[in-house]
């Protein structure tokens, strides 16, 4: 068939159930005479067996589409998208995407129903050989979730990632380094105050010491979340590790730091924007790099370590209930019923504790002697 525009098309005209139909066999010269004849012969065989060649062609195209959407990588992407719509925190989503990337080259393009345990293990062992034992374990856990999702959605019948953890090396869990003695904290605070690098980095580190949220929560803080009148920072669930809204009472010192950051007049919705682009939040390494420039090694102090510092010294003070401290740290309550019961509790105590903590840090920074106050009994 030659079109008015000059295109040369191979077509097969036939009748099926009394209706005249036309089957496309390809475009000349991409499809030559020999190949067109082969396709014509295959279509005639289908007709002889009572099968409509056009319907068969559509079924094959649909099967190819389904096969492409049933690869490990496509299902992993689908699962991550689902979790994002459910409100998984930004930092956790970034980790999920990174785990996905670790498996792309090995099993990403493979149909999920065809993947064997040895294929998954080989991909994990490749990570392990680089000395990343914990990453290998966590990547296996991610693969396990993807396969379980594939089974639930009817695209796989078995989970080849099950039990592979026994074949992987267990690395030692590394805890975030933190300074937990009062004198050491005082020295650290003076080093932060004397920091001569970026003002935003200095302010972010100062605020982290006072509010002791997770570094990712601080980096993604937005001005719209700060209520200066009520002295509270409302962090939405999507940004929280435990996927629950979290309110942070702000002491006078914390508000002063925020006002200083606001006075810089950086045109950004983020309280601490990236040093490169105001459209992005501060890099996850910024505070840690600032601590390194202050002379603190990764084994001495980290951005996440401010949480351990606060947890240790607040508990040692004996002035505050463990429940209030745990709520301030936004830890998940292992007892679901207890967690529901305590929701919204201890707010007044947390407000007082926030101001006491900032005043306490000021005393440590000034080099004053600190006498731990413990409850009797």
C-alpha positions in Angstrom: 0.0 0.0 0.0 1.4 3.4 -1.1 0.1 6.4 0.8 -0.5 9.8 -0.9 2.5 11.1 1.0 4.7 8.4 -0.5 4.9 6.0 2.5 5.1 2.3 1.6 3.2 0.0 4.0 2.8 -3.8 4.2 -0.8 -4.7 4.8 -2.8 -8.0 4.9 -6.5 -7.8 4.1 -8.5 -10.7 5.5 -12.0 -11.6 6.7 -12.8 -12.8 10.3 -16.3 -13.8 11.4 -17.6 -12.3 8.2 -16.0 -8.8 8.7 -13.3 -7.4 6.5 -10.1 -6.5 8.5 -6.7 -5.1 7.8 -3.5 -6.1 9.6 -0.4 -3.9 9.6 2.8 -5.9 8.8 5.3 -3.1 8.8 6.8 -0.2 6.9 9.0 -0.6 3.8 12.0 -0.6 3.6 12.4 -1.2 7.4 10.5 -4.4 6.8 11.6 -6.1 3.6 9.7 -8.4 1.3 11.0 -11.6 3.0 10.1 -10.5 6.5 6.6 -9.2 5.3 5.9 -12.6 3.8 6.9 -14.4 7.0 4.5 -12.2 9.0 1.8 -12.8 6.4 2.3 -16.6 6.7 2.1 -16.4 10.6 -1.1 -14.4 10.3 -2.6 -17.0 7.9 -1.8 -19.8 10.4 -3.6 -17.9 13.2 -6.6 -17.5 11.0 -6.5 -21.2 10.1 -6.7 -21.9 13.9 -9.6 -19.5 14.4 -7.6 -16.7 15.9 -7.9 -13.0 14.8 -4.4 -11.8 13.9 -5.2 -8.2 15.0 -6.5 -9.4 18.4 -3.4 -11.6 18.8 -1.1 -8.6 17.9 -2.8 -6.5 20.6 -2.4 -9.3 23.2 1.3 -9.5 22.4 1.7 -5.7 22.8 -0.2 -5.8 26.1 2.0 -8.7 27.3 5.1 -6.7 26.4 3.8 -3.7 28.3 2.9 -5.7 31.4 6.3 -7.4 31.2 8.1 -4.0 31.2 6.0 -2.8 34.2 6.7 -6.0 36.1 10.5 -5.5 36.4 12.0 -5.2 39.9 12.9 -1.6 39.3 9.5 -0.5 38.1 7.8 -2.2 41.0 10.3 -0.7 43.4 9.5 2.7 41.9 5.8 2.1 42.3 6.2 1.1 45.9 8.3 4.2 46.7 5.6 6.4 45.0 2.9 4.7 47.1 4.9 5.4 50.3 5.4 9.0 49.3 1.7 9.5 48.8 1.2 7.9 52.2 3.3 10.6 53.8 6.7 8.9 54.3 9.3 11.4 55.5 11.5 13.1 52.9 14.7 11.7 54.4 13.3 8.1 54.4 12.2 8.4 50.8 15.7 9.5 49.8 17.1 6.4 51.5 14.5 4.2 49.8 15.5 5.6 46.4 19.1 5.0 47.2 18.5 1.3 48.1 16.7 1.0 44.8 19.7 2.3 42.9 21.9 -0.3 44.6 19.9 -3.1 42.9 19.2 -1.5 39.5 22.2 -2.8 37.6 21.9 -6.4 38.9 18.2 -7.1 38.9 16.4 -3.9 38.0 15.5 -5.0 34.5 14.5 -8.5 35.4 10.8 -9.6 35.6 10.1 -9.8 39.3 8.6 -13.2 39.0 11.7 -14.7 37.4 14.3 -13.5 39.9 16.0 -16.2 41.9 17.4 -15.9 45.4 21.0 -16.3 44.1 20.6 -13.3 41.9 19.5 -11.1 44.9 22.3 -12.6 47.0 24.9 -11.8 44.3 23.8 -8.2 44.2 24.0 -7.9 48.0 27.4 -9.6 48.2 28.7 -7.0 45.7 27.7 -4.3 48.2 29.2 -6.4 51.0 32.6 -6.7 49.2 32.9 -3.0 49.3 32.9 -3.2 53.1 29.3 -1.8 53.4 27.9 -4.5 55.6 25.1 -2.5 57.1 24.1 -1.2 53.7 23.9 -4.7 52.4 21.6 -5.7 55.2 19.3 -2.7 54.7 19.2 -3.1 51.0 18.1 -6.7 51.5 15.3 -5.4 53.7 14.3 -3.0 51.0 14.3 -5.8 48.4 12.1 -7.9 50.8 9.5 -5.1 50.9 9.5 -4.8 47.1 9.0 -8.6 46.6 6.2 -8.7 49.3 4.5 -5.8 47.5 4.8 -7.7 44.2 3.2 -10.7 45.8 0.3 -8.7 47.3 -0.4 -7.0 43.9 -0.4 -10.4 42.1 2.8 -10.0 40.1 5.0 -12.6 41.9 4.4 -15.8 43.9 7.6 -16.0 45.9 9.9 -13.7 47.8 13.6 -14.6 46.9 14.9 -12.1 49.4 13.5 -14.1 52.4 16.2 -15.6 54.6 19.1 -14.0 52.7 20.2 -12.1 55.8 21.7 -15.3 57.3 24.2 -15.3 54.4 25.3 -11.7 54.9 28.0 -10.4 57.3 26.6 -8.6 60.3 28.4 -5.3 60.7 28.7 -3.4 64.0 26.1 -0.8 64.4 27.7 2.6 64.5 26.0 5.0 67.0 26.1 8.8 66.3 29.0 10.3 68.3 28.0 12.7 70.9 29.5 14.7 73.8 27.5 13.9 76.9 29.6 15.5 79.8 28.6 19.0 80.9 32.1 20.5 80.7 32.6 19.1 77.2 29.3 20.5 76.1 30.3 23.9 77.4 33.5 23.8 75.3 31.5 22.7 72.2 29.1 25.6 72.6 31.9 28.1 72.9 33.5 26.6 69.7 30.1 27.0 67.9 29.8 30.6 69.0 33.3 31.3 67.8 32.8 29.7 64.4 33.9 32.0 61.6 32.4 30.1 58.6 29.0 30.6 57.1 26.6 32.4 59.4 23.7 30.1 58.4 25.8 27.1 59.4 26.6 28.6 62.7 22.9 29.5 63.4 21.7 26.0 62.3 24.2 24.4 64.7 23.3 26.7 67.6 19.6 26.0 67.1 20.2 22.2 66.8 21.8 22.3 70.3 18.7 24.1 71.7 15.9 22.1 70.1 17.7 18.7 69.5 15.5 17.6 66.5 16.8 15.3 63.9 19.2 17.0 61.5 17.0 16.3 58.5 14.0 17.9 60.3 16.2 21.0 60.9 17.4 21.2 57.4 13.9 21.1 55.9 12.4 23.6 58.4 10.3 26.2 56.7 9.3 29.7 57.9 5.6 28.8 57.5 6.1 26.2 60.2 7.4 28.7 62.8 4.8 30.4 65.0 6.7 33.2 66.6 3.7 34.4 68.6 3.0 31.0 70.2 6.8 30.2 70.4 6.3 26.8 68.7 7.6 25.0 65.6 5.1 22.7 64.0 6.8 20.0 62.0 4.4 18.2 59.6 4.2 14.4 59.7 5.7 14.1 56.2 9.0 15.4 57.5 9.1 13.2 60.6 10.8 9.8 60.8 7.7 8.4 62.7 5.3 10.1 60.3 3.4 12.0 63.0 3.1 15.7 63.4 5.5 17.1 66.0 5.4 20.3 67.9 8.6 21.8 69.3 8.4 24.5 72.0 10.8 27.3 71.4 12.8 28.9 74.2 13.7 32.6 74.2 17.2 31.6 73.0 15.8 29.5 70.1 13.5 32.3 69.0 16.5 34.7 69.1 18.5 32.4 66.8 15.5 32.2 64.4 15.1 35.9 64.4 18.8 36.3 63.6 18.4 33.9 60.7 15.3 35.8 59.5 17.2 39.1 59.6 19.7 37.7 57.0 16.8 38.2 54.5 17.7 35.2 52.4 14.9 34.8 49.8 13.9 31.2 50.6 11.0 29.4 52.2 13.6 27.4 54.1 14.9 28.6 57.4 18.3 27.2 56.5 18.6 27.1 52.7 21.4 25.5 50.8 24.6 27.6 50.5 24.4 27.0 46.7 20.7 27.6 46.0 18.0 29.2 48.1 15.5 26.9 46.5 16.9 23.9 48.2 17.4 23.1 51.9 20.8 23.0 53.5 22.9 20.0 52.6 22.8 17.1 55.1 26.6 17.4 55.5 26.7 21.1 56.3 26.5 21.0 60.1 28.8 18.0 60.3 31.4 19.7 58.1 31.1 22.8 60.4 31.8 20.6 63.4 34.9 19.2 61.6 36.1 22.8 61.0 35.7 23.5 64.7 38.1 20.6 65.4 35.6 17.9 66.3 36.1 14.5 64.6 33.3 12.2 63.4 34.1 10.0 66.4 33.7 12.9 68.8 30.5 14.8 67.8 27.9 14.7 65.0 24.8 16.7 64.1 22.7 13.8 65.2 24.7 13.7 68.5 22.9 16.7 69.9 19.9 14.5 70.5 22.0 12.1 72.7 23.6 15.1 74.4 20.1 16.5 75.4 18.7 13.1 76.2 21.6 12.2 78.6 21.8 15.5 80.4 18.1 16.1 80.7 17.7 12.6 82.2 20.6 13.2 84.5 19.2 16.4 85.8 16.3 14.5 87.5 14.0 17.5 86.9 11.9 16.1 84.0 9.8 13.0 83.5 11.1 10.4 81.0 7.9 10.7 79.1 8.4 14.4 78.5 11.9 13.8 77.3 10.8 11.1 75.0 8.0 13.2 73.6 10.5 16.0 73.0 12.8 13.6 71.1 9.8 12.4 69.1 10.6 8.8 69.8 8.0 6.2 68.8 6.3 4.7 71.8 6.7 0.9 71.7 3.3 0.5 73.5 0.7 1.6 71.0 -2.0 2.1 73.7 0.4 4.0 76.0 1.4 6.1 73.0 -2.2 7.1 72.3 -2.8 7.8 76.0 0.2 10.2 76.2 -0.5 12.0 72.9 -0.8 15.7 73.8 0.4 15.1 77.3 3.4 16.7 78.9 3.2 19.9 76.8 3.4 22.3 79.7 6.3 20.3 81.1 8.0 20.3 77.7 7.6 24.1 77.4 9.3 24.6 80.8 11.9 22.0 80.0 12.8 23.8 76.7 13.5 27.0 78.5 15.4 25.3 81.3 17.5 23.4 78.7 18.4 26.7 76.9 19.3 28.4 80.2 21.3 25.4 81.1 23.3 25.5 77.8 23.9 29.2 78.4 25.4 28.4 81.9 27.6 25.7 80.4 28.7 28.0 77.6 29.7 30.6 80.2 31.8 28.0 81.9 29.8 28.0 85.1 30.0 25.0 87.5 27.2 22.6 86.9 25.8 20.6 89.8 23.6 17.7 88.6 20.2 17.7 90.3 18.8 14.2 90.9 15.6 13.0 92.5 15.8 11.4 95.8 14.8 7.7 96.2 
